[in-house]
Amino acid sequence: MSNPQVIQRSASLQPMKTSCANCSMHQLCLPMGLDNADMDRLDQIIGRRRRVARGESLYRMDDPFSSLYAIRLGHFKTYQLNPAGEQQITGFQMAGELMGMDAISSDKHHCNVAALEDSEVCEIPFHRLEELFGVIPTLLRHFHRIMSQEITREQNAMLLLGNMRAEQRFAAFLVNLSSRYAARGYSSTSFQLRMSREDIGNYLGLTIESISRLVSRFRKLGWLGVDKREIELLDPERLKALAAGAETCPMT
């Protein structure tokens, strides 16, 4: 008898009709101003739309590089394994963002990527995308802009983990999520944390107990509303000031 889980997983990887023009995320991961002919060219190189179940890997460290992945739905985390085999989370990604650019220079991936919830990506074969760069200059400029933003994000993450106090790190994390959700047309002050407190602590270099204490402190100060994983930024300006080092977090 066939294993239904195997059948279901196989079905999730089947190609599905994808149209960049009709995707709600196209303004984020694609440049504005493409005419219909250029959009059609882009549609034609999308290999497939792929579903990735919660906890499933999209790719692993040292896997050969062949495609970029535009997140259509859901959230992911990138991580590496330390010598003891423990995860070190290096980032969280959401709909409208591109993954896989770390492998362009070396032809192999430098991190692991796993879905934080049931998610969906558009697979973009890179060799075909490079061919389009020659005929659609707007696409190439947009790609350079994305790579620049990714470098800036990594530099900011290094500052976050290196020089900030614990309360600054957590405030900066919340402010970053807020701005990214706002760019996608969602509320900048009310959203759900797709990652666990343990994952947040791992990323920020803090223990899960420290994250829980910071959540409690921010709640008591009236800066944050929390209902399980639902977060409301009650005083976003104060959180921004704390993240920038212009505000202190009093003990409660």
C-alpha positions as CSV (number, residue, x, y, z in Angstrom):
1,M,0.0,0.0,0.0
2,S,1.3,3.5,-0.8
3,N,2.3,5.8,2.0
4,P,-0.2,8.8,1.9
5,Q,2.5,11.1,3.4
6,V,4.8,10.3,0.5
7,I,2.0,10.9,-2.0
8,Q,1.1,14.2,-0.4
9,R,4.7,15.4,-0.3
10,S,5.2,14.5,-4.0
11,A,2.1,16.3,-4.9
12,S,3.3,19.4,-3.1
13,L,6.3,19.6,-5.4
14,Q,4.4,19.4,-8.7
15,P,4.5,22.5,-10.9
16,M,1.6,24.9,-10.5
17,K,0.5,27.7,-12.7
18,T,2.3,30.8,-11.7
19,S,1.8,34.4,-12.8
20,C,4.0,37.1,-11.5
21,A,1.6,39.8,-12.7
22,N,-1.2,38.3,-10.6
23,C,0.9,37.7,-7.4
24,S,0.1,40.0,-4.5
25,M,3.9,40.1,-3.7
26,H,5.0,41.2,-7.2
27,Q,5.6,44.8,-6.2
28,L,8.1,43.6,-3.6
29,C,10.2,41.0,-5.3
30,L,9.8,42.4,-8.9
31,P,10.6,45.8,-10.3
32,M,7.9,48.3,-11.1
33,G,7.6,49.4,-14.7
34,L,7.9,46.1,-16.5
35,D,5.7,46.0,-19.6
36,N,3.5,43.1,-20.5
37,A,6.1,41.5,-22.8
38,D,8.8,41.6,-20.1
39,M,6.4,40.3,-17.5
40,D,5.6,37.4,-19.8
41,R,9.3,36.6,-20.2
42,L,9.7,36.6,-16.4
43,D,6.7,34.3,-16.0
44,Q,8.2,31.8,-18.5
45,I,11.3,31.2,-16.5
46,I,9.6,30.5,-13.2
47,G,10.2,26.8,-12.8
48,R,7.5,26.0,-10.4
49,R,5.7,27.1,-7.3
50,R,6.7,24.9,-4.5
51,R,5.0,24.2,-1.2
52,V,7.3,23.7,1.9
53,A,5.7,22.2,5.0
54,R,6.4,23.6,8.4
55,G,9.8,22.3,9.6
56,E,10.8,21.1,6.1
57,S,14.0,22.2,4.6
58,L,14.0,24.3,1.4
59,Y,17.8,23.7,0.9
60,R,20.7,22.8,3.1
61,M,24.2,24.0,3.6
62,D,26.6,22.9,0.7
63,D,23.7,22.0,-1.6
64,P,24.5,22.9,-5.2
65,F,23.1,26.2,-6.3
66,S,20.7,26.3,-9.2
67,S,17.8,28.6,-8.2
68,L,16.7,31.6,-6.3
69,Y,13.5,31.4,-4.3
70,A,10.9,34.2,-4.0
71,I,8.7,33.6,-0.9
72,R,5.1,33.8,-2.0
73,L,3.5,32.8,1.3
74,G,4.8,32.0,4.8
75,H,8.0,32.5,6.8
76,F,11.4,30.9,6.9
77,K,14.5,30.9,9.1
78,T,18.1,30.6,7.9
79,Y,20.6,28.9,10.2
80,Q,24.0,27.2,10.4
81,L,25.2,24.4,12.6
82,N,28.0,24.9,15.1
83,P,30.7,22.2,15.7
84,A,28.4,20.7,18.4
85,G,25.6,20.3,15.9
86,E,23.5,23.1,17.4
87,Q,21.5,25.6,15.4
88,Q,22.7,29.2,15.1
89,I,19.9,31.2,13.5
90,T,21.1,33.9,11.1
91,G,17.9,35.4,10.0
92,F,14.1,35.2,9.4
93,Q,12.5,35.7,6.0
94,M,9.0,36.5,4.9
95,A,6.8,36.8,1.8
96,G,8.2,39.1,-0.9
97,E,11.8,38.3,-0.1
98,L,14.4,36.4,-2.1
99,M,16.4,33.5,-0.7
100,G,19.5,31.8,-2.2
101,M,21.6,34.8,-3.1
102,D,24.3,33.6,-0.7
103,A,25.3,30.8,-3.2
104,I,25.8,32.9,-6.3
105,S,29.5,33.4,-5.9
106,S,30.4,29.8,-4.9
107,D,27.7,27.7,-6.6
108,K,26.8,26.2,-3.2
109,H,24.6,27.3,-0.4
110,H,26.2,28.6,2.9
111,C,23.3,28.0,5.2
112,N,20.2,25.9,5.9
113,V,16.7,27.1,5.3
114,A,13.6,25.7,7.0
115,A,10.0,26.8,6.9
116,L,8.5,28.2,10.2
117,E,5.0,27.4,8.9
118,D,3.4,25.9,5.8
119,S,4.8,28.1,3.1
120,E,5.2,28.5,-0.6
121,V,8.0,29.7,-2.9
122,C,8.5,30.5,-6.5
123,E,11.5,28.7,-7.9
124,I,13.6,30.9,-10.3
125,P,16.4,29.0,-12.2
126,F,19.3,31.4,-11.9
127,H,20.9,30.7,-15.3
128,R,17.6,31.7,-17.0
129,L,17.3,34.8,-14.8
130,E,20.8,35.8,-15.9
131,E,19.8,35.6,-19.5
132,L,16.9,37.9,-18.8
133,F,19.2,40.5,-17.2
134,G,20.7,41.1,-20.7
135,V,17.4,42.0,-22.3
136,I,15.6,43.6,-19.3
137,P,18.0,46.2,-17.7
138,T,15.3,47.2,-15.2
139,L,15.4,43.7,-13.8
140,L,19.1,43.7,-13.4
141,R,19.0,47.1,-11.6
142,H,16.3,45.7,-9.3
143,F,18.4,42.6,-8.6
144,H,21.4,44.8,-7.7
145,R,19.2,46.8,-5.3
146,I,18.0,43.6,-3.6
147,M,21.6,42.4,-3.1
148,S,22.6,45.8,-1.7
149,Q,19.7,45.6,0.8
150,E,20.7,42.1,1.8
151,I,24.3,43.3,2.5
152,T,22.9,46.2,4.6
153,R,20.6,43.8,6.5
154,E,23.5,41.5,7.4
155,Q,25.6,44.5,8.6
156,N,22.7,45.6,10.8
157,A,22.4,42.1,12.2
158,M,26.1,42.2,13.1
159,L,25.6,45.4,15.0
160,L,22.4,44.0,16.6
161,L,24.3,41.0,18.0
162,G,27.6,42.8,18.8
163,N,27.1,46.1,20.5
164,M,23.5,46.4,21.8
165,R,22.2,45.7,25.3
166,A,19.6,42.9,25.6
167,E,16.6,45.2,25.7
168,Q,18.0,47.1,22.6
169,R,18.3,43.9,20.7
170,F,14.8,42.9,21.4
171,A,13.4,46.3,20.6
172,A,15.4,46.4,17.3
173,F,14.0,43.0,16.4
174,L,10.4,44.1,16.9
175,V,11.0,47.4,15.0
176,N,12.5,45.5,12.1
177,L,9.5,43.2,11.9
178,S,7.2,46.1,12.1
179,S,8.8,47.9,9.1
180,R,8.9,44.8,7.0
181,Y,5.2,44.0,7.6
182,A,4.4,47.6,6.8
183,A,6.2,47.4,3.5
184,R,3.9,44.5,2.6
185,G,0.7,46.4,3.3
186,Y,0.1,44.8,6.7
187,S,-0.3,46.5,10.1
188,S,3.0,47.9,11.5
189,T,1.8,47.7,15.1
190,S,-0.1,44.4,15.3
191,F,1.2,41.1,14.0
192,Q,1.8,37.5,14.9
193,L,5.3,36.2,15.7
194,R,5.8,33.2,13.4
195,M,9.0,32.1,15.2
196,S,9.2,30.7,18.8
197,R,10.7,32.6,21.7
198,E,13.5,30.1,21.6
199,D,14.3,30.9,18.0
200,I,14.2,34.6,18.8
201,G,16.6,34.1,21.6
202,N,18.9,32.0,19.5
203,Y,19.0,34.7,16.8
204,L,19.5,37.6,19.3
205,G,22.1,35.7,21.4
206,L,19.8,35.6,24.4
207,T,18.3,32.8,26.5
208,I,14.6,32.0,26.2
209,E,14.3,33.2,29.8
210,S,15.8,36.6,28.9
211,I,13.2,36.9,26.1
212,S,10.4,36.1,28.4
213,R,11.7,38.7,31.0
214,L,11.9,41.3,28.3
215,V,8.4,40.6,27.1
216,S,7.1,40.9,30.6
217,R,9.1,44.2,31.2
218,F,7.8,45.8,28.0
219,R,4.3,44.8,28.9
220,K,4.5,46.3,32.3
221,L,5.9,49.6,30.8
222,G,2.9,49.7,28.5
223,W,5.1,49.4,25.4
224,L,3.9,46.0,24.2
225,G,0.7,44.0,24.2
226,V,1.0,40.2,24.0
227,D,-1.6,37.5,23.5
228,K,0.2,34.2,22.9
229,R,2.0,34.9,19.6
230,E,-0.1,38.0,18.8
231,I,2.0,41.1,19.3
232,E,0.8,44.8,19.5
233,L,3.4,47.6,19.6
234,L,1.6,50.0,22.0
235,D,4.4,52.6,21.9
236,P,6.3,52.1,18.7
237,E,8.2,55.4,18.9
238,R,9.5,54.5,22.4
239,L,10.7,51.1,21.0
240,K,12.4,52.8,18.0
241,A,14.2,55.2,20.4
242,L,15.3,52.3,22.6
243,A,16.6,50.4,19.6
244,A,18.5,53.5,18.4
245,G,20.1,53.9,21.9
246,A,18.2,57.2,22.5
247,E,16.0,55.7,25.2
248,T,16.6,53.6,28.3
249,C,14.5,50.8,29.5
250,P,13.6,51.3,33.2
251,M,13.6,48.3,35.5
252,T,10.1,47.3,36.7
